Amino acid sequence: MSPGPGPLSLLLELLGLVLELVLNPHDWLLSRSVAQPPGSRGPARPASRPQPHERPPHGRHRPTNQPPRRFGGPPREVPTIRADTTTSADRRAALDRAARLRQLPEVDQDVIRLAADPLFPRLLEQITATGGCAHPIHLSGHTTTHDTTTGEILHHYDTRNEPGERLLVRCRNRRENVCPPCSRLHAGDTFHLVRAGLTGGKTVPPTVREHPRLFVTLTAPSFGPVHRTTTDGKRCRPRRNTTGCEHSHPQSCPRRHEPTDPLVGQPLCPGCYDYTGHVLWHAHAGELWSRFTRNVRRHLAAAAGIVQSRFPDHARLSFAKVSEYQQRAAIHVHAVIRLDGPAGPGEPAPAWGTAELLTNAAKGAALRVLAHTPYSPALGEYALRWGTELDARPLRASQGPDGLSDDAVAAYIAKYVTKGSGTTGTASGADYRFTSAHNIARAAVTPHIRNLMRTCWNLGDLPEFQPLHLRAWAHTLGYRGHILTKSLAYSTTYTALRAERANHERRETGISEVVNAVTDSAWRYIDSGHTPGAALIAAGIAEDLIRNRLIAHTETRAPARAAARA
């Protein structure tokens, strides 16, 4: 089965029709002859690219005080009309062409400007190499690899012969609402990172499948009643007592809310909602998790009858967790917990370490975790705990009635790593830091989120909360941790996965690794993002890559499904 025409191919076909209608060959040749002085043979051809065995021209890169040119040239204006070299018919044709160009949308004009450049195919190659990144980084510079023993230049690359004299690289943003192609790449790395700790691979032995493993969900406590989704047909918060609170807000909600209802997650009464406790709980979520893991080790040591300080001599607790914002804008944690031997994943867990014992230890530890906020003369002291909704289920290598499959858990965690503020109903705050309180007022968020941000900003001014840096984390509602964290011995790292992918791409390009090879590079930042036309092309390339990947995945799974049916 071969992939059909994708969005990019349709876009290029449409571009060809536009060029044929707007820039027909006769008018195009006329405009080029009008713009060129007499005796000119057309635009100069671009210089040939240096071969890998050649030295860079002039021996060094362009001076930093000379910025690279704009790819495609400046925006096309009305062509120059020379009365001494053209007839009235030629002038009318050139003016008609310019008028037709001005009637096109800005995106179409930019696409035509890019496609008219001789290096347009190379621009498509660069955008494809970034996977259709929505906000690429533009770099200018050169790199040269040579053998120190023989002095031979093994590889040389210079951006002076690239479109716009620049190289496009990925932005590597994990948020799906900022850059979908890079977020999918980050989600794939997360999937392999989590899956390697469950099934082995990536320097992790496959025997970890036999170790006790749990999938744990820890939630935040209640800070006040909020509107909730009622997909089961029940009402939101029905109550017989319809009297209002002290702020004259109703304490009940007889409605049925769909998941897309903007009221879902909003408090019934903002005045009764504990915004201070919500923000301080977020600021201490990392401390609560640290105390939870310590309590799990204590419960396991007590159940095994060993001294708590000697627990590392008998077993080792490894984990990988992801933080997710609920619709009420409160963090909850999904974690994979694994019990290994004292040497890590390469050694089996002790005989007393069972999945049932690990489950009981996780549940008991979550109920006992307690942390206190710094004492404040204005607010007092808050006692922070995990929420009452706790889930701890054992993991199995395949889907079963008493556990979850490894691949399903890895995909579940990878999905939430790429979520940003724009993909969770603005329940996770903003994607940028605030420099003043005026930024909070202008943020495109719900009133509930804005109240949390203002609470962070106001609490950050109190001297007792200065170590929490609440103003710096007001955009994340006070949460100061990473979205994904893991223990050292759980599995591989993002750095190792990216290095392996880079080595694979280097082998595909035919660049061999030499023991005595040394690389000299000089790069500088030029710009970021796309022009309107390039953004449209990048979106089409990204959709094509997704479509081809789905087709390849379907064709790969088809023989296995046919064999299973037989």
C-alpha positions in Angstrom: 0.0 0.0 0.0 1.6 3.3 -1.1 0.7 6.6 0.6 -1.6 8.8 -1.4 -1.1 12.5 -2.0 -0.7 14.2 1.4 -1.4 17.9 2.4 2.1 19.0 1.3 1.8 17.5 -2.2 -1.6 19.0 -2.5 -0.2 22.4 -1.4 2.6 22.2 -4.0 0.1 21.2 -6.7 -2.0 24.2 -5.7 1.1 26.4 -5.8 1.8 25.2 -9.3 -1.7 26.2 -10.4 -1.3 29.6 -8.8 2.0 30.1 -10.5 0.6 29.0 -13.8 -2.4 31.4 -13.5 -0.6 34.4 -11.9 2.9 33.9 -13.3 2.4 32.4 -16.7 5.5 31.9 -18.7 4.9 34.9 -21.0 4.4 37.4 -18.2 7.2 35.9 -16.2 9.7 36.3 -19.0 8.5 39.8 -19.6 8.9 40.8 -16.0 12.3 39.3 -15.8 13.4 41.1 -19.0 11.9 44.4 -17.7 13.6 44.2 -14.4 17.1 43.2 -15.9 19.2 45.9 -17.6 19.9 45.5 -21.3 22.4 42.8 -22.1 21.7 40.8 -18.9 21.4 37.0 -19.1 19.1 36.6 -16.0 19.9 36.2 -12.4 23.2 34.9 -11.3 23.3 31.2 -10.4 24.1 30.3 -6.8 27.7 29.2 -6.1 28.2 25.5 -5.9 28.3 23.9 -2.5 31.7 22.9 -1.2 32.4 19.2 -1.3 33.3 17.3 1.8 37.0 17.0 0.7 37.3 20.7 -0.1 38.4 23.4 2.3 36.1 26.3 3.1 36.4 29.3 0.8 38.7 32.1 2.2 39.6 29.8 5.1 37.0 31.2 7.5 33.3 32.0 7.9 31.6 35.3 7.1 32.4 38.0 9.8 29.8 38.3 12.5 29.1 41.9 11.7 27.5 40.9 8.3 24.1 39.5 8.8 22.8 36.8 6.5 20.5 37.8 3.7 16.8 37.1 3.7 15.8 34.0 1.9 13.7 34.6 -1.2 14.6 38.3 -1.3 12.4 41.2 -0.2 8.6 41.1 -0.6 7.7 41.5 -4.2 6.6 45.0 -5.2 5.4 46.5 -8.5 8.0 45.6 -11.1 10.2 48.4 -12.5 8.9 49.7 -15.8 11.5 51.1 -18.2 9.9 53.3 -20.8 12.9 53.2 -23.1 13.0 49.4 -23.4 9.3 48.3 -23.2 6.2 48.8 -25.2 2.8 49.8 -23.9 1.7 46.2 -24.1 4.6 45.0 -22.0 4.0 47.7 -19.4 0.3 46.7 -19.2 1.2 43.0 -18.8 3.6 43.7 -16.0 1.1 46.0 -14.2 -1.6 43.3 -14.5 0.7 40.7 -13.0 1.5 43.0 -10.0 -2.2 43.7 -9.6 -3.0 40.0 -9.5 -0.3 39.4 -6.9 -1.6 42.1 -4.6 -5.1 40.5 -4.7 -3.7 37.3 -3.2 -3.6 36.8 0.6 -0.4 37.5 2.4 0.3 33.8 2.9 0.0 33.1 -0.8 2.2 36.0 -1.7 4.9 34.7 0.6 4.7 31.2 -0.8 5.1 32.6 -4.3 8.1 34.6 -3.1 9.8 31.5 -1.6 9.0 29.3 -4.6 10.6 31.8 -7.0 14.0 31.4 -5.3 16.4 28.9 -6.9 17.1 27.4 -3.5 13.5 26.6 -2.7 14.1 22.8 -3.0 16.8 23.1 -0.4 14.4 25.0 1.9 12.0 22.1 1.7 14.8 19.7 2.6 15.6 21.8 5.7 12.0 22.0 6.8 11.6 18.3 6.3 14.8 17.6 8.3 13.2 19.5 11.3 10.1 17.4 11.0 8.0 20.5 10.1 9.0 22.3 13.3 6.6 25.2 13.9 9.2 27.5 15.4 12.7 26.5 14.3 15.9 28.1 15.4 17.9 29.8 12.6 21.7 29.4 13.0 24.6 30.7 10.9 28.1 29.3 11.0 30.2 26.4 9.8 31.7 23.1 11.0 34.8 21.2 9.8 35.9 17.7 10.8 39.4 16.7 10.0 41.7 13.8 10.8 44.5 14.9 13.2 46.8 12.1 11.9 46.7 12.8 8.2 45.3 16.4 8.2 42.6 15.3 5.7 39.3 17.2 5.9 36.6 14.5 6.4 33.6 16.8 6.3 32.9 20.5 5.9 29.6 22.3 6.1 28.9 26.0 5.7 25.6 27.9 5.8 26.7 30.5 3.2 25.3 28.3 0.5 22.0 27.6 2.3 18.7 29.4 1.7 19.1 32.8 3.5 22.6 31.7 4.6 21.2 29.9 7.6 20.4 26.5 9.0 17.1 25.5 10.5 17.2 23.3 13.7 14.3 22.1 15.9 13.1 24.2 18.8 12.6 21.1 20.9 9.6 22.5 22.8 7.7 19.8 24.6 4.3 21.6 24.6 1.9 20.4 22.0 0.2 23.8 21.7 3.6 25.5 20.9 5.1 23.0 18.5 3.3 19.8 17.7 6.2 18.1 15.7 8.7 18.6 18.5 6.2 17.6 21.2 5.6 14.3 19.3 9.3 13.7 19.3 9.6 14.5 23.0 6.6 12.2 23.7 8.3 9.4 21.8 11.5 9.8 23.8 9.4 9.8 27.0 7.6 6.6 25.9 10.9 4.8 25.3 12.4 6.1 28.6 9.4 4.9 30.6 9.0 1.6 28.7 12.7 0.8 29.1 12.2 0.8 32.9 9.3 -1.6 32.5 10.3 -4.1 29.9 14.1 -3.6 29.5 16.2 -2.2 26.7 18.3 1.0 26.4 21.0 -0.4 28.8 18.3 -1.9 31.1 18.1 -5.7 31.3 14.9 -7.4 30.3 14.6 -9.2 33.7 13.0 -6.0 35.2 9.7 -7.5 33.9 9.9 -9.9 36.9 10.4 -7.1 39.5 7.5 -5.9 41.6 6.1 -2.8 39.8 3.2 -0.4 40.5 1.3 2.3 38.7 0.5 4.9 41.4 -1.8 8.0 41.2 -1.6 10.6 43.9 -4.0 13.6 43.9 -4.2 16.9 45.6 -6.6 17.5 48.5 -9.8 19.5 48.2 -9.5 23.3 48.5 -13.2 23.9 47.9 -16.1 22.6 45.8 -15.8 23.0 42.1 -18.0 22.1 39.1 -17.2 18.6 37.8 -17.9 16.6 34.7 -21.0 14.3 34.9 -20.8 12.0 32.0 -22.6 9.2 33.9 -25.8 11.2 33.9 -25.6 12.4 37.5 -25.9 16.0 38.4 -22.9 18.2 39.3 -23.5 18.9 43.1 -27.2 18.4 44.0 -28.2 19.5 47.5 -31.5 19.8 49.3 -30.3 22.9 51.1 -30.3 25.7 48.5 -29.2 28.4 50.8 -26.1 30.4 49.7 -22.8 30.7 51.4 -21.6 33.8 53.3 -20.7 35.4 49.9 -24.3 34.8 48.7 -23.2 32.1 46.1 -25.2 28.9 45.8 -23.6 25.8 47.4 -25.2 23.4 45.0 -25.3 22.9 41.2 -28.1 20.8 39.7 -26.7 20.9 36.1 -25.1 18.2 34.1 -21.7 19.3 32.7 -20.1 18.0 29.6 -16.3 17.7 29.5 -16.1 20.8 27.3 -18.3 22.9 29.6 -16.2 26.0 30.6 -17.7 25.8 34.1 -15.9 22.4 34.8 -13.1 23.0 37.3 -14.3 26.4 38.4 -15.2 26.9 42.1 -18.8 27.3 43.1 -17.7 30.3 45.2 -14.4 32.0 44.6 -14.6 33.7 48.0 -14.8 30.4 49.8 -12.1 28.6 47.8 -8.8 28.2 49.6 -6.5 29.8 47.0 -3.7 30.3 49.5 -3.7 26.6 50.5 -3.8 25.6 46.8 -0.8 27.7 45.9 1.2 26.6 49.0 0.4 22.9 48.3 1.8 23.3 44.7 4.9 24.9 46.1 5.5 21.9 48.4 4.4 19.2 45.9 8.1 18.2 45.4 8.6 17.9 49.1 5.5 15.7 49.5 6.8 13.4 46.8 10.2 13.1 48.5 8.6 12.3 51.8 6.3 9.7 50.1 9.3 7.8 48.6 11.1 7.8 52.0 7.9 6.5 53.7 7.6 3.7 51.2 11.2 2.6 52.0 10.4 2.7 55.7 7.2 0.6 55.3 9.1 -2.0 53.2 11.9 -2.1 55.8 9.4 -2.5 58.7 7.5 -5.3 56.8 10.8 -7.1 56.0 12.0 -6.8 59.6 15.2 -4.9 58.7 16.6 -1.7 60.1 15.6 1.4 58.0 19.1 2.6 57.6 20.1 -0.9 56.1 17.4 -0.8 53.5 19.8 0.2 50.6 21.8 -3.0 51.4 18.8 -5.2 50.7 16.7 -3.4 48.0 16.5 -0.3 45.9 13.4 1.7 45.0 13.3 3.2 41.5 10.5 5.4 40.0 9.5 7.6 37.1 6.7 10.1 37.6 4.8 12.7 35.6 2.8 15.7 36.9 -0.5 16.6 35.4 -2.9 19.5 36.0 -6.5 18.5 36.7 -9.4 20.5 35.5 -9.5 22.3 38.8 -5.9 23.4 38.1 -4.4 21.2 40.8 -1.4 18.9 40.3 -1.8 15.1 40.6 1.0 12.6 40.0 1.2 9.4 37.9 4.2 7.3 38.9 5.7 4.0 38.0 7.4 2.5 41.1 9.8 -0.5 40.8 11.5 -2.6 43.5 15.0 -3.8 42.5 17.9 -5.5 44.2 20.6 -3.3 45.9 22.6 -3.2 42.7 19.7 -1.7 40.7 17.7 -3.1 37.8 20.3 -5.8 37.0 19.7 -7.6 40.3 16.3 -9.2 41.2 14.3 -7.9 44.2 14.7 -9.7 47.5 12.4 -12.7 48.2 10.3 -10.7 50.6 9.7 -8.0 48.0 6.4 -8.8 46.4 3.9 -6.7 44.4 1.4 -7.0 47.2 3.8 -5.8 49.8 4.8 -2.9 47.6 1.2 -1.9 47.1 0.4 -1.9 50.8 3.6 0.1 51.4 2.6 2.8 48.8 -0.9 3.1 50.2 0.3 3.4 53.8 3.0 5.8 53.0 0.6 8.2 51.1 -1.7 8.4 54.1 1.1 9.3 56.5 2.9 12.0 54.5 2.7 15.4 56.2 4.5 18.6 55.5 4.2 22.1 57.1 4.5 25.5 55.5 6.7 28.2 57.0 4.8 30.1 59.8 3.3 33.3 58.6 2.0 36.0 61.1 -0.8 36.8 58.6 -1.7 33.2 57.5 -0.4 30.9 60.2 0.9 27.5 59.3 -0.6 25.1 56.8 -0.5 21.2 57.2 -0.1 19.7 53.7 -1.1 16.1 52.7 -1.9 14.1 49.7 -5.6 13.8 48.7 -7.8 10.9 49.7 -8.2 9.6 46.2 -5.3 7.1 45.9 -4.8 4.4 43.3 -2.0 1.8 43.3 -2.2 -1.1 40.8 0.4 -3.7 39.9 1.8 -3.9 36.4 1.9 -6.9 34.2 3.7 -7.6 30.9 0.3 -8.1 29.2 -3.1 -6.7 29.8 -4.9 -8.6 32.5 -7.9 -8.3 34.9 -5.6 -7.4 37.9 -3.1 -5.1 36.3 -2.2 -2.7 33.4 0.1 -3.4 30.4 3.5 -1.9 30.2 3.0 -0.2 26.9 -0.3 1.3 28.0 1.3 2.9 31.0 4.3 4.2 29.0 1.9 5.7 26.4 -0.2 7.2 29.1 2.7 9.0 30.8 4.1 10.2 27.4 0.8 11.7 26.5 0.7 14.0 29.6 4.3 15.1 29.2 3.5 17.2 26.1 0.4 18.9 27.5 0.7 22.7 27.8 -1.6 25.4 28.9 -3.5 25.5 25.6 -4.3 21.8 25.5 -5.8 21.3 29.0 -8.4 24.1 29.0 -5.8 26.6 30.3 -5.8 24.6 33.6 -2.0 24.7 33.8 -1.4 28.4 33.8 0.7 30.0 31.1 3.8 29.0 29.0 5.8 32.1 30.0 7.0 33.8 33.1 5.4 37.0 34.4 7.5 40.1 35.0 4.7 42.2 36.6 1.2 42.0 37.9 -0.1 43.6 34.7 0.9 40.4 32.8 -1.5 38.4 35.0 -4.4 40.7 34.1 -3.6 40.3 30.4 -3.2 36.5 30.4 -5.8 34.6 28.4 -6.9 32.3 31.3 -10.1 31.7 33.3 -10.9 33.8 36.4 -10.0 30.8 38.6 -6.5 30.5 37.1 -6.1 34.3 37.3 -6.9 34.2 41.0 -4.3 31.5 41.6 -1.7 33.6 39.7 -2.5 36.7 41.7 -2.3 34.6 44.9 1.2 33.5 43.9 2.2 37.1 43.2 0.9 38.4 46.5 2.3 35.6 48.6 5.7 36.0 46.9 6.0 39.4 48.5 5.8 38.1 52.1 9.3 37.6 53.6 8.5 34.1 55.1 7.7 32.8 51.6 10.7 34.3 49.8 12.6 30.9 49.6 9.6 29.5 47.6 10.1 32.1 44.7 6.3 32.1 44.1 6.5 35.2 41.8 8.9 33.4 39.5 6.5 30.4 39.3 3.2 32.3 39.2 2.7 31.2 35.6 2.7 27.5 36.8 0.4 28.4 39.7 3.2 27.9 42.2 4.3 24.5 41.1 8.1 24.4 41.0 8.9 20.9 39.8 9.6 19.3 36.5 6.8 17.7 34.5 8.8 14.4 34.3 11.3 13.2 36.9 12.8 9.8 37.6 15.3 8.2 39.9 18.9 7.6 38.7 18.7 3.9 38.2 15.2 3.7 36.7 16.3 3.6 33.0 18.1 5.6 30.4 18.1 9.4 30.0 16.9 12.0 27.4 20.5 12.8 26.7 21.3 9.2 25.8 18.2 8.8 23.6 19.0 12.0 21.7 22.7 11.1 21.3 21.6 7.7 19.9 19.2 9.3 17.4 21.9 11.8 16.3 24.4 8.9 15.7 21.8 7.0 13.7 21.2 10.1 11.5 24.9 10.6 11.1 25.3 7.0 9.9 22.4 7.5 7.4 24.1 10.5 5.9 27.3 8.5 5.3 29.5 10.4 7.8 31.8 7.8 9.3 33.3 8.2 12.7 37.1 8.3 12.9 39.0 7.8 16.1 41.4 10.7 15.6 38.8 13.1 14.2 38.4 16.6 15.6 35.5 18.9 14.8 35.8 22.7 14.8 32.5 24.6 14.8 31.4 28.2 15.1 27.7 28.9 15.3 25.6 32.0 16.2 21.9 32.6 16.7 20.2 34.6 13.9 16.4 34.3 14.2 13.6 31.9 15.0 10.2 31.1 13.6 8.7 31.0 10.0 7.4 33.5 7.6 3.7 33.0 6.8 4.4 31.0 3.7 7.1 28.9 5.3 4.7 28.2 8.2 2.1 26.9 5.8 4.7 24.6 4.1 6.0 23.4 7.4 2.5 22.5 8.6 1.9 20.5 5.4 5.2 18.6 5.8 4.4 17.8 9.4 1.0 16.4 8.4 2.6 14.3 5.6 5.1 12.8 8.0 2.4 11.9 10.5 0.3 10.3 7.7 3.2 8.3 6.4 4.1 7.1 9.9 0.5 6.0 10.5 0.4 4.1 7.2 3.8 2.4 8.0 2.5 1.5 11.4 -0.7 0.0 10.0 1.2 -2.0 7.3 3.6 -3.3 10.0 0.8 -4.5 12.3 -1.4 -6.0 9.5 0.6 -9.3 9.1 0.6 -9.8 12.9 -3.2 -9.3 13.1 -3.8 -11.6 10.1 -1.7 -14.3 11.8 -3.6 -13.9 15.0 -6.9 -14.3 13.3 -5.7 -17.4 11.5 
